[in-house]
Each structure stands twice: as structure tokens, then as C-alpha cells.
Amino acid sequence: MALAKRTRVEIFLPVSRDTTVFKTVTDWLAEELALARGGSTLTTPFTGLYASSATRDSVVRDTVQILFCDFDLNAEDALHRTKLLTYLNDVRFLLMEVLREEDWITYHSIMRIL
């Protein structure tokens, strides 16, 4: 059995009140990742809960989707990590500018069975 190191990127997208802009940007990003990286997955919307930063006594409910994609990069390699972080930072700035919403982007190493 052969194994390959990959990096899974997860983009947590709060579903915007302006659904047209949100759908356009989300669809574009999912297609961009699919074409550039070989595939992407977009979850159906679901409810996320988090503690309000103003008060820890209340919980905020938000509708979110997760877009994830496996990059053919080893995040433990310094050059790969630099390329990955540069790309993800550009994505983060684009999402903040267009959606006017805070998003979360995470990544972690995975092993793919070939």
C-alpha cells in the first residue's frame, strides 16, 4: 500500500444575507479549487454555534458551509508551507473583501492511500 502526504485545507464560510453574492463567490472558489487541485467538496449549510466575543454568556447561531480541498503539498516542508500560506492569505483577503464576513481557514496534514 502506497501513501502520499497531502494537506487538507478547510474554509469555513458563514452563509451571507446576500445569498446571490455568497453563492457566486462560493461556487467560483469551489470550482477554482477543483480545477487547480483536482477536486473540492462543499458541504450543505448547517448551523454553527460560537460564544459571542462581547459576552461569554451568550451563544451566537450562524449558518455556515465548509469548503475543503486536499492540496498536493507537504505542510511540514518549509517551501510548500510558504506557498500554501501565501495562497490561503490571498483567498482570505478576497473573501473578506467580497463577502464582508469573517471566515476561518484551517489546514492540516493528511495521508492519502494510493
Secondary structure, 3 states (H helix, E strand, C coil): CCEEEEEEEEEEEECCCCHHHHHHHHHHHHHHHHHHHCCCEECCCEEEEEECCCCCCCEEEEEEEEEEEEECCCCCCHHHHHHHHHHHHHHHHHHHHHHCCCCEEEEEEEEEEC
